[in-house]
Amino acid sequence: MAVPPPAASLADLLRAEGLTVVETPGWETHNRNHRGPWGPVHGVMIHHTVTSGTARTVQICRDGYPGLPGPLCHGVIAKSGAIHLVGYGRTNHAGLGDDDVHQAVIAEKELPPDNESNTDGNRYFYGFECENLGDGEDPWPMAQLDAIERASAALCRYHGWGPGSVIGHLEWQPGKIDPRGFSMDSMRDRIGDRLDDQGELPPTKPPADPKPPAKPKPPAKPRPPFPGRAAFGPGKNNVHIKRLGEQLVRKGHGRHYRVGPSRTWGEADRRNVESFQRAHPQLRGDADGYPGPLTWHLLHS
């Protein structure tokens, strides 16, 4: 069962993928959960807003409008590429869609035509609304397309999904046309490439120092990309396991090693990862001893 991460972890996951995240006040508890369940989650759905202006768009997506109360999504992807988080939990973004499409998303198979509206998409999908008029002429800046790719990949990486778990609203509900202006096949290709490349991020720049340092500072080391959940677990042997162990030792969570970290996964690795997870509130709900992208991000922060 795909359980959503804690709300606070979502912002960390998106930032770990190299995104600029803006948290609107109270987004973590702003939802429609009183109208029905949210989860298990099975995919990510992309929309366009038919609005212009980031501030106005964010307000509409947070508050909704007569006949459709907010939040209308989990995050608004602005033309600048920034993601404004407006809600977490059940949101009014997907509506009723096709059960055959739903099953295809779960299986990550080719999508059938959406010709029915019989399944509650608000329960099963994350939703990102993208600032665009949706008239086929309003441009999609590269920064915005990059943010759609990264946000989708961040959630796919967390849940162990492939790009087939990302769909457009037009593929879910008959009569919908969003997102209009790029194809979802091309976006899934981009997401697949990012997942294959393990989401390598640019080096983090050191903070500006108002006073020139007396001695030159060494450049900040880039955070190593998360190698994927499949790199860890019983029977696994690779350099990522050793690097994980070395970082656990640096963070003070290596007490279960008798000799030291090695390339071979063992129970000591799992217990040390669990110890690290339990020491961080945003990881306690998933403290199973197996590193995911958020654990990896915090270990290298």
Disulfide bonds with the S-S distance in Angstrom:
none
